[in-house]
Amino acid sequence: MAQDNQEPARQSPPQTPPPPQNPEKPPEDWATGNEPMTGPQRSYLQTLCREAGEEFNEKLTKAEASKKIDELQKKTGRGR
């Protein structure tokens, strides 16, 4: 009688669902939102203000700069 050389069926490890994605927090809820805007925010905001014909406010916080960037992206057609 011939021997059966087949391996026993292997079971796949249980599939774990991917970790939930963190929903984006509104800027006013950022822990660091009251800090001065970052260098990259400043640079991009200056460009957007120039393109939109608006005055650049250098005293914006991180949260305020983020909101202004979103606003000006819509106005200029840049970004998302």
N, C-alpha and C positions, 0 to 999 in steps of 0.2 A: 504494500500500500504506500502511495506517495505521501510525503509529508507536506503539509500546508505551510508555505513560507510567508504567508501574509502576516503583517504586524497587526496587533489589535487596533481597533479604531481609536484614534486620539481625539480627545475632547478639547475643543478650543477653550481658552480661559474665558471666564465670564466677561462680557463687554461692559465697560463702565461708561456711563454717559460723559460727554465732554463737560468740563467745569463751566458753570454759568458765566456768561460774559458780564463784566461790571457795566451797569448802565452808566452812561455819561452823566456826571453830576453837573447841575447848573453852576456857572461860575460863582454865583453868590454863596454857594455851599462849600466852595473849596477851602480847605484848611489854610492854604497860603494865599487866598484870594486878596487879602488886604496888603500883601507885600508889593513893592514897586514892580512894574512890568519887567519882563526879562529882556535881555538884549535882542534876541530874535523877534520878540513881539514889537519892540521899539522900531527896529529896522523895517519890518513888514508894514507896520502901521504908518510909518512915515511915507512909505511908497504908496499905500492905499490912499492916504490923505491927499497926497500930491495929485494922484490920478483922479480923485473925486472932487478936487478943488476945495477941500476942507482944511481947516487949521489943525495942526498936530498939537495935542495936549500932552506934554511930557510928564505930567503929574498923575497920570492914570495908574491905578493898581493893576495887578495881574488880571483880576476878574473884570474890571472895567475895560481894559485893553482887549480882552477876549471878546467881549460883547461888541465893542466898536469894530473890531476886525470882522466879525460876522456881518455886521450892518454894512460895512463898506465893501465887503466881498459881493454882497447882493447888489449894491449900488453900482459897482464897477464891472460886475460880471466875472470877477476873478474867483479863484478858489473852487469850492465844491460845486 
